[in-house]
């Protein structure tokens, strides 16, 4: 199903655009608000319902990536539940605030140091929140930037480190309340509703499910 592959790529692209607190995310937010305003929608789920009525030719000519991605989910029979600019997202948190949460909760991250994979914890903020002091399990101390990209020390920045260690983390509450359960499913108008973080891999899983249940047409 070529459209499922395109859909996976489109949503993966939007996910990466909204992942870090930078200008790419700012541009993505403008694009998102434009899509909602143009189609008179309150959120991504409403936008998917509106995009369902577009033809393929109309959707493929849309320069708004959010509207195009929403049309694609309709063509393969799923609904994605996602609020990309919710203030409760990790991506929406200020760098210093996110670092402080990591300090308070003592979450471990994996980091490569001296050609070895090690685990480290956040100790304290430095330089007005621009850097954070880190300590490995062996007691080694090093500094890590909380914003932008670090091309001098070889270490990832704060958000990169969190993403590499726990790629499924989305909400701040998943750091502060790790026992909470996310990704529940429901049925609405015959569409399968899934959490955004589950949207990429289940596109393939959904196809496998249909194949297993003999719901896909024979070649």
Buried (B, 14 or more C-beta within 10 A) or exposed (E): BEBBBBBBBBBBEBBEBBBBBBEEBEEBBEBBEBBBEEBEBEBBBBBBBBBBEBEEEEBEEBEBBBBBBBBBBBBBEBBBBBBBBEEEBBBBBEBBEBBBBBBEBEBBBEBEBEEEEBEBBBBEBBEEBBBBBBBBEEEEEEBBBBBBEBEEEEBBBBBBBBBEBBEEBBBBEBBEEEEEEEEEEEEEEEBBBBBBBBBBEBBEEBBEEBEEEEEEEEE
